[in-house]
Amino acid sequence: MTKPLWQIAAIRIVFFGLIAALAQMALVVADYYFNDEELGRLLIEQQVDQLGEGQMTDGTATRYVLPDEMADLFAPGHGYFARVRTVDGTILFSSCDAACEVHFLPRTVQPPDFWVRFIAPGKPLHVAGGGTVERDGQVLLIEFATIGDSEGLIWGVFWHEVLDHLVVPMSLLLVFAVGGAIVSISAALRPVEAAARAADNLDPLNMGDGLPTGTMPQEISRLTGAVNRAFKRSGDLIRGQRMLTSAIAHEVRTPLAIIKLELSGIDSPRARKAEADVDELSEFVAQLTALARLEAITERQYQATDLAQLCEEVVGAVAPWVLARGDTIAFEKDAEPLAMIIPSLIRDACRNLIENAVRHSPVGTAITVRVERGPVISIIDSKPETAPAQRPSDSLGIGLAIVERVLTLHGAQLLREEVANGMVASIHFSTEKPT
């Protein structure tokens, strides 16, 4: 199953965005990894900020408690040292004695706001530094040193930089990029969806302006224009074929009438058989003409019609022919519904269905035409209990095609259902005006 375009675009934007993020992450890590000065500075800044979290103030007195997550960091032998003191030199916390005097600034020196000193070059880092932290109006001087970075604190620096300079900005970028792509694609495809819905009802013989292309993207508009031109060519071809068929049918009617006239003067069973064949062929030609005439239907020809009255007239007109074939026909109505139809076409459609039921059932079949709410017209053929042999059908099969075309023009549907002793053909009309 194909995916919507917005899903495809969103997946690809996220995919290439992740590739770009990984590439950028590699560049960030490489940039900081090979820049010892910057890496050392960032490590000191990070540790000073974390150590500053332990400052507490009781009124005017300042106390310091080492944060729990850093309690094991300054154990002897780990190579990490820290000292926290006030501006006047009072030491609040110290994890070293002689090492503090070696690596940190003398207590008699007024330290700058921030300082860094490399104890030894290269990696793992050997660096010391410090800075001032002000909390609740109290200023602390915090110093930190690492000899060898045995706990790998630099990876925390890497993660912090990636989070600040990559994850957050890229996340916002992806959200807006994906959201913008979805909104843009949805807006661009809205006229395409409208054209797709219009295509379901498009008739190549009556296209009007064809599929709308006004606000479509240029590439899709070109495709839609090509589809419109293809439909137009198909419609021209069909109309040409229908015109040729109608012309042939019109030209054949006169010779058929002459042939029938000549046959009527011959007293022979074979002449009667030939005369019946000519009648059948004449009916076929008439149906071809009727099929071609359907394409000239306009909306003005539809009118509100009483289906019960129409069917009653059809039954009255076709009854002599049905009785002559050895069958019976009856009319029933449960309602008198109105429908927007072209009466002559529906009348011909009902006549075709009745004739089809007669031709494809044995002699003695009872035909019932029933009009019900819906509106629905049902043609029911009930075979006799002791049915004689099926009579051969002399239909050329175009009648049902005409019926289906007529019903399509009316937005109606033909349903055929086999029952115990026959067949039910039902025409279900739509309650909406046909288009």
N, C-alpha and C positions, 0 to 999 in steps of 0.2 A: 504494500500500500504506500503510495507516494505521500510525502510530508508537505505541509504548507510551506510556502516560500519563507515566511517569517521565521519558522523553526529552523530551516536550513541555514538562513543567514545568521540567526542567533548562535547556533552551534558552531558555525565556522568563525564568527567573531570571537567567541569564547576560546576556541581552540587556538587560533593564532595569537590571541591575547595572552594565553598561558605560555605559549612558546616565547613570545616577546618578554614576558615576565621572568621566565627562567633564564633567558639570555641576559637580561638586565641584572638579575640576581647574581649571575656568575661574574659580570663586570664589576658590580659593587663589591663583592667579596674579594675579587682579585685586586681591585684598587686599594682597598683598605689593608689587605694582607701584606702587600709589598710596600706599604707606607708606614714604617714603624713609628715615626713621629706622630702621625695623626692617630694611629691605633693606640699608642700609649696615652695621648691626650684624652681620647674618648674613654679609655678604661678608667683613668683617674676621675674624670667627670662623673661617670656612672657610679663609681664606688663612693665618691663624696656625697652624692645625692642619696644613696641608700643608707649610708652611715648617718646622714642628717635626720633620717626618720626616727632615730632613737631619742631625740631631744624632748624633754618634758619641762614644763614651767609650773611651779607651785607659787602663785602670787608673783613675787619678785625674784624668787630663787629658781635657779635652773638646774635640773638634774638630767642625767643621761643614762639610758638603758640600751644596751646593744640589741638591735633587732634580732628576733628569734632565728630568722632564716640565715643570719650571719654568725650565729653562735659557734659553729664548728669550724668556721673559716680561719680563725686566728689561733687555733690550737698549736702548740709548740711543734716545730718541724715542718709545718705546711708551707712556710716561706711567705706568709702574708703578715703585714704589720699595719697597725692603725693607732692613731692618737687623736683625741678630741679634747680641745681646751678652749677656754674663754679668751676674750680679748686681753684681759689682765694677766693671762698666763696660767690660770687655774686649770689643772688637768682633770677632766671629768671621766675620761676613759683612756686606757693605754694597754696595748697587748704586747708591749716590748719594753725593754729597759735600755741596755747599751745600744741595741740596734736602732732605737729611735734617735739616739744622739748621732748615730752615724748617717742614717738615711734622711732624717727630717731636718728642717731648719732649726737653729738654736732658739730657745724660748725667749731669749732677749731680743731677737730680731722681729721687727714688725713685718709679718708676711704680706705679700700681695694678695689681691683677690683670688688669683689662681696662678699656680706654678707647676712645672713638670721638670724632672731631671732624670736622665737615663743613667742607671747605675752601670750597665754594660750593654753594648750594642747587640743586635740580632735577636733571634728567637730561640727559646721562649723568652718573653719579655722580662727584663730586669729594670723596673722603673719606679720612681717615687714622685709624689706630688701632693698637692693639697689645694684647698680653697675655702672660702668663707661661705657659711650658710646662715641665713637670717630667718628665724621662726619666732612668731609671737613677740617681735620687737627685740629679741635677744640674738646676738651674733656669736656663732661658734666658728672656731678654726679647726678644720678637719683635715687630717693628713693620712695618706695611704701609700703603701709600698708593696711591691711583689717581687720576689726573687724566684724566677722560673715559672711562675703561673701554673702550679701543679694541678689546680682544679679547672684549668681551661676557661678562665673568665672572659678571654677575648671572644669566645663564641657567643657569649651574651651580648657583647658589643656588636658583633656581626648581625645578630638577630634584631637588635634594637634599631640598627641602621636600615636593615631590610624592611622592617615593619614601618618605620617612619617615612622612608624615601621610596618604597616600592609597593608594599602590600596595600596600604591605605590609598595612595593615589591611583594605583592600577585598579583597585576594586571600584572606586568611584568612576573611573574612566570606563570600565567594562559595563557597569550598571547603566550609565548614561548612553554608552555606545549601543548596547543591546536594546535598551528601551527606545532610543531614537530610531534604530533600525526597524524595530517592530512597528512603531507608530508610522514611520515613513512608508514602509512596505504595505502596511494595512491600508493607508490612505491611497497609495498608488494603485493598489489592486481592487479598491472598492468599485471603480467603474468597470473593471474586468469581470467582477462577480455579477454586476448588473447585466453585462453583455452575455454572460453565460446563462443567466436566467432567461434573457430575451431569446437566446438561441434555441431553447427548448420549444418555444412557440413560433419559431421562424418558419414561414412557408416560402419555399423558393419560387412559387408561382405568384406570391403576393407579399413581397419583401418590404414594400414601402421604402423607408430610408435605410433599411438593413440594420446591422448591429451598431449601436452608438459607439463612437470613437473619440468624442469631444475631449474628455479630461484624462484619457489614458496616457501612460508613458509612450514616448515616440516609437520604441521598438515594438511594443505590443499593439499600438495603433496601426502600424504597418501590417502586422500579421492579421489584425481584424479586418483591415481594408482588403487584404488578399482573400480572406474568407468571404467577405461580401461580394467581391468580384466573382469568386468561384460559384457562390450560390446564384448569382445573376446569370452566369453562363449556363448553370444547370437548369434554371428556370426557363431561359430562352430555348434550351434544347427540348425540355419537356413540352413547352408550349408549341414548338414546331412539330413535335411528334403528334401532339393532340390535334393540331390543325390539319396535319396530313391525314391522320386517322379519320377525322370528321369529314374531310373532303372526299376520301375514298368511300366512306359509308354513304355520303350523300349521292355520290355518282353511282354506287351499286344499287341503290333503292329502285331506280327506274327500270334497269334491266331485270331485276327480280320480279317487279310487278308485271312486266311483259311476259316473263317466263311463266308466272302463275296463271296469267290470262290464257296463254296458249295451252297450258296443261289442263285447264278447266274444260276445254273443248274435246279432250280425249277421254273416251269411256274405257278406262282400264284400271285394274287395281294397282298396277305399277305406276300409273299416272297419279293416282291418289297418294301413293307413298311418296312420290317425288314432290307432289304438291305440299305434303306435310313437311318435307325437308326444306322446301322453299320458305314455308311459313316460319320454321325455326330459324333459318338463316336471316330472314327479314327481321325477326325479333332480335337476333344478335346484332344486326346492323343498327337497329333502333337503340339498343343498349349502348353501343359504341358512341352513337351521337349524343345520347344522354350523358355519358361519362365525360365527353369533351365539353358539354354545355355547363357542367358543374363548375368549371373554372371561371365562369363569368359571373358568379354569385357576388352580390354586394350586400352590405349591411342593411340597406333600406328595404330589402325584400323580406326581412324577418318581421313577424307580427305575432301578437298574442292569439293563440288558437286553442279552441276546445278540442282536446285530444279524443274525447269520447265521441263527439259528433263526427270528427274526421274519420275515425276508425269504423263507425257505423256506416258511413258513406262508402268506404273501401269495401267492407263486407258485402254491402248491397250490390256494388258494381262487379265484384269478382264471383259472387255466388253462382250465377249461371254456368260459368266455366268450371267451377269446382264440382257442381252437381253433374255436369256432363262427363266429368272424369270418374264418376262413381263414388265420390266422397260427399261428406256433409260439412257445413260450416255454420257457426253460431257466433253471436256477439254478446259479450257480458261487460258490465261496468260496475266497479265498486265506488267510483268517484267520477267527477267531471273536471279534471285538472286542466289548468291553462299552462301553456309553454310557449316561449318565444321561438318560433320555427318558421321555415318556409313551407307552407302547407303542401304545395305540389310535390316537393321532394320527399317529405315524410310519407305522403300518400303513396308515392312510387316505391319507397322503401318497404312499407307494410305489404304492398301488393307483391313485391319480389319475395319477401319472406313467406307469404302464404303460398305462392306458386312453388317455391322451393320445398315447402313442407309437403305439398301435394305430389310433386314429382319424385320425391325420395321416400315415399311411404306406399304401402300396398293399397289396393282398391278397398273402399269401405272405411277409410280413416276418417275420424271425426276431428275437424279443425275448429278450434275455439280461439277467438280474438278477445282478449280481456284487457280492460283499461283499469289501472289501480293508482292509488296515491303514490307519490314519489317525485314526479310522475313516471309511470312505467306502462309500457305496452307489451303484452305477452302474446305470442302466437304459439298455441299448444296443439300438437298433433297426437291423437290417441288412436293407436292401431286397434283393429278389431281383435277380440279374443282368439278367434280362429282366423289368422291372417293368411290370405292367399299369397302366392309367390310375389316377391317384390317386383314392381313394374320397372322396366328399364328407364333410366333417366335420359331425357332428350335435351337436358340443359347444357350449354357450353360453358357454364361456370362464371360468367362475368357478372351475373346478377348480384352475387354476394359482394363482389368488389365494389359495385355501385352503392350497395347498402352501407358498407363500411366507410366509403368516402362521404356519403351524405351525413352519416352520424358524426364523422369527424368534424364536418363543417358546423354541426350543431352542438359540439361539445358533449355528445351523448356516447353511450357505450353499449355494445351488443354482447350479451352473455348467453351462451348456449349450454343447456344442461340436459343430460339424458335422464329420463324417468323410467319407471317400470314398464310402461307400455307405449313409450314414444319419446318425444323431444319437446323441450320448451326453449324458445328463442325470445329473449326479453330485451327490450330497448329501454335503457335507463337514462332519462334526461337529466341534465344538470339544472339546478335551480338558478344558476347565474346566466346572464345574457351571454350567448356565444360571441367569441371574438375572431 
